[in-house]
Each structure stands twice: as structure tokens, then as C-alpha cells.
Amino acid sequence: MVGEEHGITVPFPDPLRGSDAGTFTERTMWERIPAIARRVVAESDFVPEIKARLTALAEEIPRGKIRPFFPPTLSSTTPPDFADWQAYAAPYVGETWLTVPWFFAETYFFRRVLEATDYFANGIDPYAYQKRRGLETALASWHKRPFPTPLPDLLLLDLWGNQMDMGLWSVDDAARPEHGAAAQLAHLLVDDRTAVCHHLQSQPPDHIIFVNDNVGAELLADLLLADWLLGSETAVSLTFHLKPHPTFVSDATIADVETTVAQLCQETDLPLQQLGERLQKRLAVGQLRLATHPFWVSPLPWWQIPATLADELAQARLVISKGDANYRRLLGDRHWPYTKPFADVVGYFPAPLLALRTLKSEQMLGLSAAWLADLQANHPNWLVNGEWGVAQWAMGVKKA
């Protein structure tokens, strides 16, 4: 448990759980999570045996019991994270999907999908259809579209790219949220972009780290922002931290970045093609690096980050945390008061931090009392409908 020396008040609030009556977490475990397993069945070409396993997984949720992962057979590949996940699951074995902490339940579910589909033996991405359609749709919308150039506008584009979350809305779902430019500013609940720009532009260029989230429109915005940061010499080098395997439907892996850059290079739209060619060069010379770590697909809060990974983040001028799941990890996915200052909870973070996120879970910090009153009175689904966003800044632990 993190103590007061890390800037977090103890005892911690309770974690969110699927048993929280009348909440988005409850609805997620009853409806959304089983529907994802069924969508994989419908959209994939897996053999009948795998589809049957996925269907059984869907039917198990939410009243079924948490179990350990099946040990690999003599003929199968031992997953690299098998021992870790046995340890993560051990405290919850025998509990239901509803009673365990929600962040564990979701990460455990997506790891169970990989078990059901034999991912570590066959390497087939269960969410390939959604990712492919997400990239096609995003590229089509970027054709003939001028790139924003001021850094605050690029940050805004990158924030709102997070609306395209295929774990909540299918890429073909017309009901998924999307804002025009004017609505983006009107729906920005916390806007610390000026402080971040001052931090970056008042010091010599240095290394910047992205902890990425979704493929498609969001990953394109990540790549555009990375290209601008490197091209303007705001950063001398940059690392994307990506998921080591498919998870949360649309979370980006190293392979997804490589696919996206390759597709950009083949686009007929010249600015997109040139963006892809610049990114390929930056990757080739190591100016842009793609990395991953098992921590990013674990059920652990960010304050339990392994020391080697924390040391890497600590060397960055800025860490940009993308998306809702990373925000939940920062907060430990707990019932913090929505008006509690962001820096009071994430003060343990080892580097200057910018969180770019659209709200898709019942987690929020740093909200003004006036905003909270208006949202609760006029926007009953503000925490979970993806229509509201934040750009939140914290200095993190000061280096000695």
C-alpha cells in the first residue's frame, strides 16, 4: 500500500466493483464484457472449439467464479506471463466476477480471451477485425484534412482521439461519440495544456514517453503528435509504450503501430504518405522507439510499477498517459472524490505527467465544484459516455 510519503492519503477509498449497484461497472460486467466475447466469436474465423470456449466464457460472466489459468499442456506454449497471472488471480479464486475489483475483472477477462483463443500458440489477434476497420475509418476521415500545427491543438486532437474506443463501441456503431472542434473545447472539463506547453518549451529538448491506448484515430493522433514533437525539436527522442499482446479490444501493440505506419506510407493522400515516410525514418534511426512491458496488461495500479520501468519513466521530460484504462490505473480504480486535486493522488508518479483521456468510467479527479454541480444536474451519463475529456497535468516526484 502506498503511504503518505508518496502523496496519497491513506486509507485508500474502496475499489470499484461490478457489485456496485446501479453503476456503469455493474452494467459492464452484466452486459458489455460478455458481449465482447460474443463479438469475437461473430467477427473471427476461429475453429469451432475456440468459438465454443469464447461462448462459454461469455456465459460464465458475471456470476461464475474466478479460477486460475489452465496450465499449458506438453504440446502447447507456456505464455510468458503465466506465472504472473496465476499470482494475480490467486487472491480472488472462488469469488465471482462481480465481487472482485473491477480493474482486476476486466484485465482478467481479456487475458482469459487469449487463453480461450490459444493466442500464445497461434498469434492470432482476436480483435483483428475491429482494429482493421478502425484504421480504415480513421484514415478515410483524415484524407484532405489539414494537420493542426500549434502544440495545444495537437494535444487536443490527441485527447479526443481517445473517444474511438472499440471496447465500448464497435467501429461500425453509429452511436459512438464524436465531437466537432467547438464541442471539443466545450466538453473539456480540465485543460492544463498551457502548463504542459510551458514545461516543454521552457527547457532544453529531452526524451518524451507515451503510454499509448487505442489503435485507429487515437494512434494516428499519437503518431502525428510524436512527429511534430520530434520535428520541432521539442523532443530529441520519443518512446511509445504499447501493450505486449492484444487487450481491451483496441489497445495498440507494437505490431499495430508498424501496420499503421506501413499503411500511411501507401496512402494516396500526400500529407498522410509523407507522415508515414517520416515516421519510418524516425523508427529506423531510433529517434522513435517502440517498447512494451508486461505491467501494461497487469491488474496492478500504477504505484506498483516495477522499479526498472519506473526508472525508465523517471528519465523522461514528460510522460503522456493516454486513455481511460491508464487513468484508472493511475488512480488505482478507486472511489476518489471527483473534486480531489489530481496531483494529490498522482504525486507518487516518477516523472512529469500529462493525462489525456475521455471519460468512460466512474473515475475523475480535479473537477471544480461548479462543473460537478452542472454535470450532475444536466448530464447524468457524463462519467461514462465518452463525451467529456480532460488534459490533466502533475509535476510528479521531483528529481534530486
C-alpha positions in Angstrom: 0.0 0.0 0.0 1.3 3.4 -0.9 1.7 5.7 2.1 1.6 9.4 2.7 5.2 9.9 1.7 4.1 9.2 -1.9 1.5 12.0 -1.8 -1.6 9.7 -1.4 -3.9 10.0 1.6 -4.5 6.6 3.3 -6.6 4.6 3.8 -7.5 4.4 0.2 -11.1 4.5 -0.9 -12.7 1.2 -1.9 -12.0 -0.1 -5.4 -14.8 0.0 -8.0 -16.6 -3.4 -8.3 -19.2 -4.9 -10.5 -21.3 -5.4 -7.4 -21.7 -1.6 -7.0 -25.5 -1.4 -7.7 -26.8 0.9 -10.4 -23.3 1.8 -11.7 -21.5 1.5 -15.0 -19.3 -1.1 -13.5 -22.3 -3.3 -12.8 -23.6 -2.8 -16.3 -20.2 -3.6 -17.8 -20.0 -6.9 -16.1 -23.5 -7.9 -16.8 -23.7 -6.7 -20.4 -20.6 -5.2 -22.1 -17.9 -7.8 -21.2 -19.9 -10.9 -22.2 -20.9 -9.0 -25.4 -17.2 -8.5 -26.3 -16.6 -12.3 -26.1 -19.6 -12.9 -28.4 -18.5 -10.2 -30.8 -15.1 -12.0 -31.1 -17.0 -15.2 -32.0 -19.0 -13.4 -34.6 -16.2 -11.5 -36.2 -13.4 -14.1 -36.3 -12.6 -17.2 -38.2 -11.6 -19.3 -35.2 -12.2 -23.1 -35.3 -15.5 -24.3 -33.6 -13.6 -25.4 -30.5 -12.2 -21.9 -29.8 -15.6 -20.3 -30.6 -17.2 -22.7 -28.1 -14.7 -21.7 -25.4 -15.4 -18.0 -26.0 -19.1 -18.6 -25.8 -18.6 -20.5 -22.5 -16.6 -17.5 -21.2 -19.4 -15.1 -22.1 -21.9 -17.3 -20.3 -19.7 -17.6 -17.2 -19.9 -13.8 -16.6 -20.9 -12.3 -14.2 -22.0 -14.9 -11.7 -19.3 -17.5 -12.4 -16.3 -17.9 -10.3 -12.8 -16.7 -10.8 -10.4 -19.6 -11.5 -6.7 -19.9 -12.1 -5.5 -20.2 -15.6 -5.2 -23.7 -17.1 -1.6 -25.0 -17.1 -0.1 -25.5 -20.5 -0.2 -29.0 -21.9 3.0 -30.7 -23.1 2.3 -29.7 -26.7 1.4 -26.1 -26.0 3.4 -22.9 -25.5 3.8 -21.6 -22.0 2.7 -18.0 -22.0 5.4 -15.6 -20.8 3.1 -14.1 -18.2 1.6 -17.4 -17.0 3.2 -17.4 -13.5 2.3 -13.7 -13.0 -1.3 -14.3 -13.8 -1.6 -17.3 -11.6 -0.3 -15.0 -8.8 -2.7 -12.1 -9.7 -5.7 -14.4 -9.7 -4.8 -16.4 -6.6 -6.4 -13.9 -4.1 -9.7 -13.9 -5.9 -10.1 -17.6 -6.8 -13.7 -18.6 -5.9 -15.1 -15.1 -5.9 -17.5 -14.0 -8.6 -16.8 -11.6 -11.4 -19.0 -9.1 -9.6 -17.3 -9.1 -6.2 -13.6 -8.8 -7.3 -12.2 -5.3 -8.0 -13.4 -4.1 -11.4 -9.9 -3.4 -12.8 -8.9 -6.9 -12.0 -12.1 -8.3 -13.5 -11.6 -6.5 -16.8 -7.9 -7.3 -17.2 -8.5 -10.9 -16.2 -11.3 -11.2 -18.8 -9.1 -10.0 -21.6 -6.3 -12.4 -20.5 -9.0 -15.2 -20.4 -9.9 -14.4 -24.1 -6.2 -15.1 -25.0 -6.4 -18.4 -23.1 -9.6 -19.3 -24.9 -8.2 -18.5 -28.4 -4.8 -20.1 -27.9 -3.2 -16.7 -28.7 0.3 -17.6 -27.4 0.4 -20.6 -29.7 -1.2 -19.2 -32.9 -0.5 -15.4 -32.5 -4.0 -14.5 -33.9 -5.3 -11.2 -32.7 -8.9 -11.8 -31.5 -9.8 -8.2 -32.3 -8.2 -8.0 -35.7 -11.5 -7.1 -37.5 -12.2 -4.1 -35.2 -8.6 -2.9 -35.4 -8.6 -3.1 -39.2 -11.9 -1.3 -39.6 -10.8 1.3 -37.1 -7.7 2.1 -39.1 -9.6 2.2 -42.4 -12.3 4.5 -41.0 -9.8 6.8 -39.3 -7.6 7.1 -42.4 -10.7 7.9 -44.6 -11.6 10.7 -42.2 -8.1 12.2 -42.4 -8.0 12.4 -46.2 -7.8 16.1 -47.3 -7.7 17.2 -43.7 -5.1 19.8 -42.7 -2.9 18.8 -39.8 -3.1 21.1 -36.8 0.3 22.7 -36.1 0.3 24.6 -32.7 1.1 22.2 -29.9 -2.1 22.9 -27.9 -4.2 22.0 -30.9 -2.2 18.7 -31.4 -2.8 17.8 -27.8 -6.5 18.5 -28.2 -6.6 16.2 -31.3 -4.7 13.5 -29.4 -7.1 13.8 -26.4 -10.3 13.4 -28.5 -8.8 10.6 -30.5 -9.4 8.6 -27.3 -13.2 8.7 -28.0 -12.7 5.9 -30.5 -12.6 3.1 -28.0 -13.7 -0.2 -29.6 -14.1 -1.8 -26.2 -17.2 0.3 -25.7 -18.5 0.9 -29.2 -18.0 -1.2 -32.2 -16.2 0.6 -35.0 -19.4 0.2 -37.0 -21.6 1.6 -34.2 -23.2 4.9 -35.4 -23.9 5.8 -31.7 -20.2 6.1 -30.8 -19.4 9.7 -29.6 -17.6 12.2 -31.8 -17.2 16.0 -31.4 -16.5 18.8 -33.8 -13.9 21.4 -32.9 -16.2 23.8 -31.0 -17.8 20.9 -29.0 -14.3 19.6 -28.0 -13.5 22.8 -26.1 -16.9 23.0 -24.6 -16.6 19.4 -23.2 -13.1 19.8 -21.8 -13.5 19.6 -18.0 -9.9 20.2 -17.1 -7.5 22.0 -19.5 -3.8 22.1 -18.4 -2.4 22.3 -21.9 -0.9 25.7 -21.2 1.1 24.4 -18.3 2.4 21.4 -20.3 3.4 23.5 -23.2 5.3 25.9 -20.9 7.0 22.9 -19.2 8.2 21.5 -22.6 9.1 24.8 -24.3 10.9 26.5 -21.3 13.5 23.7 -21.1 16.0 22.1 -23.5 14.5 19.3 -25.6 14.7 15.9 -24.0 13.1 12.4 -24.0 9.2 12.1 -24.0 7.3 8.9 -23.3 3.8 8.0 -24.5 1.9 5.3 -22.7 -0.5 4.6 -25.6 -4.0 3.4 -25.7 -6.2 2.7 -28.8 -5.5 2.0 -32.4 -7.2 3.8 -35.3 -7.9 7.6 -34.8 -6.1 7.8 -31.5 -3.0 6.1 -32.6 -2.9 8.3 -35.7 -3.1 11.3 -33.5 -0.3 9.9 -31.2 1.9 9.4 -34.3 1.1 12.9 -35.6 1.9 14.5 -32.2 5.1 12.4 -31.9 6.2 13.5 -35.4 5.6 17.2 -34.5 7.5 16.9 -31.2 10.5 15.4 -32.9 10.3 17.6 -36.0 10.1 20.8 -33.9 12.9 19.6 -31.6 10.6 19.8 -28.6 11.8 16.3 -28.0 15.1 14.7 -29.0 13.8 11.2 -28.8 10.5 9.6 -28.0 9.2 6.2 -26.8 5.8 4.6 -27.3 5.0 2.1 -24.6 2.5 -0.4 -26.0 0.7 -3.5 -24.9 2.7 -6.8 -25.2 -0.4 -8.6 -26.5 -4.0 -7.7 -27.6 -6.2 -6.5 -24.8 -9.2 -4.2 -24.2 -10.2 -4.8 -27.9 -8.5 -1.8 -29.5 -5.4 -1.3 -27.3 -2.3 -0.8 -29.5 0.6 -3.3 -29.8 3.9 -2.9 -31.5 2.5 -4.7 -34.5 -0.4 -2.3 -34.7 2.0 0.7 -34.8 4.0 -1.0 -37.6 0.8 -1.8 -39.5 -0.4 1.8 -39.2 2.9 3.4 -40.3 3.1 1.0 -43.3 -0.4 1.9 -44.3 0.3 5.6 -44.0 3.2 5.2 -46.5 0.8 3.6 -49.0 -1.9 6.3 -48.8 -2.7 8.4 -51.9 -3.2 11.5 -49.7 0.3 13.1 -49.9 0.4 14.6 -46.4 -0.5 11.2 -44.9 2.0 9.4 -47.1 4.8 11.9 -46.1 3.9 11.5 -42.4 4.3 7.7 -42.8 7.7 8.1 -44.5 9.0 10.5 -41.8 7.8 8.1 -39.1 9.5 5.1 -40.9 12.8 7.1 -40.9 12.4 8.1 -37.2 11.8 4.4 -36.3 14.8 3.3 -38.4 17.3 5.6 -36.7 15.8 5.0 -33.2 14.5 8.6 -32.8 11.1 7.0 -32.2 11.3 3.7 -30.2 8.5 1.1 -29.7 8.6 -0.6 -26.3 6.4 -2.8 -24.2 6.3 -4.3 -20.7 4.0 -6.9 -19.0 3.0 -4.3 -16.4 0.8 -2.6 -19.0 -1.5 -5.7 -19.2 -1.5 -6.5 -15.5 -4.2 -5.7 -13.0 -1.8 -3.6 -10.9 -2.2 0.1 -10.0 0.5 2.4 -11.3 2.1 2.8 -7.9 3.1 -0.9 -8.1 5.1 -0.3 -11.2 8.3 -2.4 -11.4 11.4 -0.5 -10.4 13.1 -0.8 -13.8 10.1 0.6 -15.6 9.7 3.4 -13.0 13.4 4.3 -13.5 12.8 4.5 -17.3 9.8 6.8 -16.9 11.7 8.9 -14.4 14.3 9.9 -17.0 11.6 11.5 -19.3 10.9 15.2 -19.6 7.3 14.2 -19.9 5.1 11.1 -19.7 1.9 11.3 -21.7 -0.7 8.8 -20.3 -3.4 8.1 -22.9 -6.9 7.0 -22.3 -9.3 5.7 -19.7 -7.7 2.5 -18.5 -4.4 4.2 -17.9 -6.2 6.9 -16.0 -7.9 4.2 -13.9 -4.5 2.6 -13.2 -3.2 6.0 -12.1 -6.0 6.2 -9.5 -6.0 2.6 -8.5 -9.6 2.4 -9.9 -10.9 3.6 -6.6 -13.8 5.8 -5.3 -11.9 9.0 -5.0 -13.9 12.3 -4.6 -14.3 13.8 -8.0 -13.1 17.2 -6.7 -9.9 15.9 -5.1 -6.9 17.5 -6.8 -5.3 15.3 -9.4 -1.8 16.0 -8.1 -2.7 14.9 -4.6 -3.3 11.3 -5.8 -0.7 11.0 -8.6 2.1 12.8 -6.7 3.9 9.5 -6.4 4.4 9.4 -10.2 8.1 9.3 -11.1 8.0 12.0 -13.8 6.1 15.0 -15.1 2.8 13.6 -16.2 0.1 14.6 -18.7 -3.1 12.5 -18.7 -5.2 12.8 -21.9 -8.4 11.0 -21.5 -12.1 11.0 -22.4 -14.3 9.8 -19.6 -15.6 6.2 -19.9 -15.6 5.0 -16.3 -16.7 6.4 -13.0 -13.3 7.8 -12.2 -12.5 11.5 -12.0 -10.1 13.9 -10.1 -9.6 17.6 -10.2 -13.1 18.7 -11.1 -14.3 22.1 -9.9 -17.4 22.2 -7.7 -19.2 24.3 -10.3 -18.5 21.7 -13.1 -19.6 18.9 -10.8 -22.9 20.5 -9.9 -23.7 21.3 -13.6 -22.8 17.8 -14.8 -24.8 16.1 -12.1 -27.8 18.3 -12.8 -27.7 18.3 -16.6 -25.6 15.4 -17.9 -26.5 12.2 -16.0 -24.1 9.9 -18.0 -21.1 12.4 -18.0 -18.7 9.9 -16.4 -19.1 7.1 -18.9 -20.5 8.4 -22.3 -17.1 9.4 -23.8 -18.4 13.0 -24.4 -16.2 14.7 -21.8 -12.4 14.9 -21.6 -9.5 16.1 -19.5 -5.9 17.2 -20.1 -4.5 17.0 -16.6 -1.0 17.8 -15.5 1.0 16.9 -12.5 4.7 17.5 -11.8 5.3 14.1 -10.2 8.1 13.3 -7.9 10.8 15.9 -8.1 14.2 14.6 -9.1 17.0 15.1 -6.6 
